[in-house]
Amino acid sequence: MPPAQPPSSPGSPDSPAPQGTSTTPAGSGNDSIDALDGRLIRLLAEEPRIGVLECSRRLQVARGTVQARLDRLQAKGVISGFGPEVDPAAIGYPVTAFATLEISQGQGADVRAHLARVPEVLELHTITGIGDMLVRIVARSNADLQRVIDRVVGFDGIVRSSTAIVLENPVPYRILPLVDQAAAE
């Protein structure tokens, strides 16, 4: 997380926001973000190690404004972390697959707990439609994928599974286009 900076005092050279820049706090009247929030999120996404003082300099707003926005966005869950993004392939897990699981009625909590203990399970979503859960898993190879699948489905609460191996990821997980759209609304 960027280091906290003390808020600037009123009248200090960095306290006023440039004209045309909204300083309306996120969540004032709605749950949307404004243009300044969007610019702050983009800056932090592009340069996650940047500090609050440098953010304020680049966004041309007071340090206190940046810190207050950052605190508010974190409190609302808009910004949920500042950890490093790790590529599973770079640490030896180049195979990604999605498994759709059908589970026994009333076994949801037990299946979730089981899947949480499998390190190769990166995500778990409960879903509608065919299947009850969608799981993103990784493996060291296609042969290792079978081991991972066996471990995932080796639980009495899982009655059926269907797996699809990822061949390519032309649009990796991204959030900035959505942030830009939300900030413009």
N, C-alpha and C positions, 0 to 999 in steps of 0.2 A: 504494500500500500504506500502511496506517496506520503512523505513525511508531513505532519501537520505543521502549519505555519500560524503564528498568532494573527488574529484579525487586524487589519489596518485601522488606524483611528480616522474618524471623520475629518475631511479636509486634507488628508495626506495626499501626495501626488498620485498615488495609485488607487485612490478610493472611488472616483467617479467612473461610471461605465461610459464608453463611447456612445455618442448619439446613434440611435437606431438599433442599439443592442438591448434586447429585453433583459430585465433583471427580475422578472416575475418568477418567484420560486416554482419549482416543479411541483405539481399537485395543487396549485392554487386554483380552486374552482373545478379542476378536472384531473384525471390521472395521466395526462399527456406530458410530454417534455417540450420545452421551448427551444428556440434556436441556440441559445447559449448552452443549455444542457447538451444539445446535440454536438455542438462544437467541442465541448469539454470531453464528452464520451469518445468522440472521434480522435481527439488528441491523445487521450489515455490509451486507446486501442492501438494507435499507430506507434506510440512511444510509451510503453507501460512503466518505464523506470523514471519518467519525468517527475519532478517534484512540484508541489503546489506553487511555489514562487515562480518557477519557470512557466507553469500553466498560466498564471496570472499575467505574466509578461507577454506571452504569445497571444492570449485572448484579449489583452488590453482591458482587463478588469482588475479590481482590487483582490489582493490575496484572500481577504476575508470572504469575498464573494465566491471565489473558487472553493475555499474550504467549506463554506456553508452549502454550496451546491453539491459538492462531493458528499458531505455528511447526509444531506437530504436524499440524494440518489441512492446511497447505500441503505439508509433507513427504510426507504420504500422498496428495496429489493431490485431496483433498476440496475445498479452495479452490484454484482454478487461476489466479486473477488478480483484479486490482482495477482494470482498465481501464474507461474509460467505455463505456456501451452506446450504440451509434450506430444510429439509425434510417435505413436506406438511403433511404427516401422523403424524409426531411428533407434529404438531400444530393443529391437529383435522380434517384433510382432507385425510383420508386413501383411498378413492376411486378415481382412475384415469381413465379417458376415453378419447378416441379420437373421434372427430366428424368431418365428412366430410360434408362440406356445399356447396350447389349450390346457387349462387347469381344471382340476376337480372343484366342484362347488364348495365354497367354504374354506378353501385351502390358500387363498390369496396371501394372507399374512405369512404363512409358513413358506410358501414358494418365494416370496420377496426376501425373506430372511436367508433362505438357501442360496438364492442367486447373489445376494450381497456378499456371500463368503467365497464366491468364485472370482479370483482376480482378473480373469480375462473378460468378465462382463463389465463393459464400460458404461452402458446405459440400460435402463429398464423403463418401459412405458406400459401402462395399462391402456388397452385400446378397445375400440368398438369394431364390429365387423367380424371377419373370420379370425378366430383366435382371441385370446384374452390379454396376452402380453407380447410386446415386441422388444427384443433384446439385441443390443449391438455387442458383438463379441469379437475378439481378436485372437490370433494364433500365430505360432512361429512358422507354420507351413500348412499346406493342405492336409498332410497326414496328421499334424498336431491338431488341426481343426476338429478332426474326428474325436480326439481325446477330450477336447473342450466341450464339444456337443454331448458326448457321453456323460461328462460330469454335470453339465447343465440339466439334462433330461433324466439323470439318475436319481430322481426324487419322486416318491409316490404321488405327490400332488400334481405332477405334470403328466397328462394323459396322451398328448400328441404334440409333435413339433414339425415345423417346416423351415428349412434353412436356405438362404440365398447368399451366395458368395459375391462380394463386391469385386467387380473387374476394374473399375476406374472411378475416380471421384472428381468429375470435371467442375463441380461447384461445391467446394468444401464448405463446412459450416461457416456461416458468416452472419453478422448482425448489423454491420454499419449501413447497408442500404435501407434497412428497416428503421434504424435510428434516424437517418436523414429524412425519411418519409414522415416519421412521427414528429420530428422537430419542425417540419415545414407545415404541418397541419394546424 
